[in-house]
C-alpha cells in the first residue's frame, strides 16, 4: 500500500515537472530563430570541413589507441557512417553532429529552466547558446569538438537533474555522460576527479543520500580504474603514463617559449634546438618545430617521450619560478581570445554566406575567454555569499564555478589554451552560470523596487 502511494506521488511529481516545462510561444519562437539562422548557415557554408587533425581520426587504428593517439568514440562514429553512407560518410558525420547539437540546445534550455525556474531566462540562454558562431561552425568540421560540447551539455543536464532529485537514475546517466566524454576526448579525464570531489562534498553535507553517493562514487572509481589501466597501456607503448601521448610534446613547447631549453647541459643539442626553433619563427607548429626537434631525441614515439620527458624535467627544474610565471602568463594571454572564421575560409565562401555570417555575429555576440573568467568569478563570489548566509551549499553555483575552474586550469596548463579547446569543455557551464547570475540580478532588482 505504501509503495503504491509513493509511486502515485512520484507520477504526480513527474507530471507536474512536465507541466512546468511545457512549451509555449517563447519556446517555439526561440526554437524557430535558432533553426532559421542555423539552416541559413548550413545552406551556404562549405561542408564537411577538413581541418589539420582530421586525418588522425580518419586513419584511426586500435594500435594508435593503445599508444594514446586518439580516444575511440569519434573514430567509431566515423566508421559507422562509412558503413551506412559509403563515399558520403563524412557528410553523414556532419549531419549527425548537427542533429546532436540541436538536441543539446534543448537540453541546455531544460537545464536552465529547472535550475532557475524562469522561462524567459531559459529561452534567452538557449537562444544565445544555440546561435553561438563557434558552436555552429564546429558542427560542420570533422573534429571532436562538436560532439564533445554536446556531451558536456548532456552531462550538465543530468547533473542538474541529480542535484534536484538525488535519484539513482539521474546519477547513473550523469556517470554515463562522463564515460562518453572521456571516450570522446582524453582531456575530459578531468571530469572523473572533479565529480569524485563533488560526490565527497555531497556525502558530508547530505546524510540522507549517502548510499546513492557511495554507489555513484564506486561507478566513477570504476571509470577511473579503467582509465588508469589504459594509461598503463599507453606507458607500455608510448612511454608516458597518461591517456594522451602528447604530454611531453606540450611540455617541450613550454621549455621553448620560456627559453628554459637553453639551460640543458648538452650544448650541441641546445644549439640544434635553437636553430630549428628560430628558423620556424618561434612557431609551436607540429611540422615546423615539434617534429624536427623530436627527431633529435630518437626515431619513434616511444624514444621521443622517454628522452623529451627527461629533457623537460631538467629544464623546468633548473628554474621553476620562470615556468610558474609562464603558466600564469598563459592565463592572462587567453583573456582576449575569441572565435573568428579565418580570412582564408571567408575568401573561399560565397557572398551569401558572408551576409549570413555578419547577421550571425550581430545577433549572437562572441564569447571570449575573458567573459568566462568574469562569469566564473561572479558565480564563485555568490557561492561564498549564499553558503555563508544560508548555511547550506548552493549546489548549482558550486558545480558551475568548480567545473569552469577545473576545465580552464587543466586545459590552459596542460595544452596551449586555445579557444577551441577551452570552449569545447567550458561553454555550456559558462552559459548556465550566466543564467544563474541573471536570475539573481532580477531578484535583486525586484527587491530594490519594493
Secondary structure as GFF3:
##gff-version 3
##sequence-region A 1 450
A	DSSP	alpha_helix	2	20	.	.	.	ID=ss1
A	DSSP	alpha_helix	25	44	.	.	.	ID=ss2
A	DSSP	alpha_helix	54	58	.	.	.	ID=ss3
A	DSSP	alpha_helix	62	66	.	.	.	ID=ss4
A	DSSP	alpha_helix	72	85	.	.	.	ID=ss5
A	DSSP	three_ten_helix	86	88	.	.	.	ID=ss6
A	DSSP	alpha_helix	89	116	.	.	.	ID=ss7
A	DSSP	alpha_helix	119	130	.	.	.	ID=ss8
A	DSSP	alpha_helix	133	138	.	.	.	ID=ss9
A	DSSP	alpha_helix	145	165	.	.	.	ID=ss10
A	DSSP	alpha_helix	168	184	.	.	.	ID=ss11
A	DSSP	three_ten_helix	186	189	.	.	.	ID=ss12
A	DSSP	alpha_helix	190	205	.	.	.	ID=ss13
A	DSSP	three_ten_helix	207	209	.	.	.	ID=ss14
A	DSSP	alpha_helix	210	238	.	.	.	ID=ss15
A	DSSP	alpha_helix	247	258	.	.	.	ID=ss16
A	DSSP	three_ten_helix	260	263	.	.	.	ID=ss17
A	DSSP	alpha_helix	267	279	.	.	.	ID=ss18
A	DSSP	pi_helix	286	290	.	.	.	ID=ss19
A	DSSP	alpha_helix	291	294	.	.	.	ID=ss20
A	DSSP	alpha_helix	301	318	.	.	.	ID=ss21
A	DSSP	alpha_helix	320	333	.	.	.	ID=ss22
A	DSSP	alpha_helix	343	347	.	.	.	ID=ss23
A	DSSP	alpha_helix	351	363	.	.	.	ID=ss24
A	DSSP	alpha_helix	369	390	.	.	.	ID=ss25
A	DSSP	alpha_helix	395	414	.	.	.	ID=ss26
A	DSSP	alpha_helix	419	449	.	.	.	ID=ss27
###
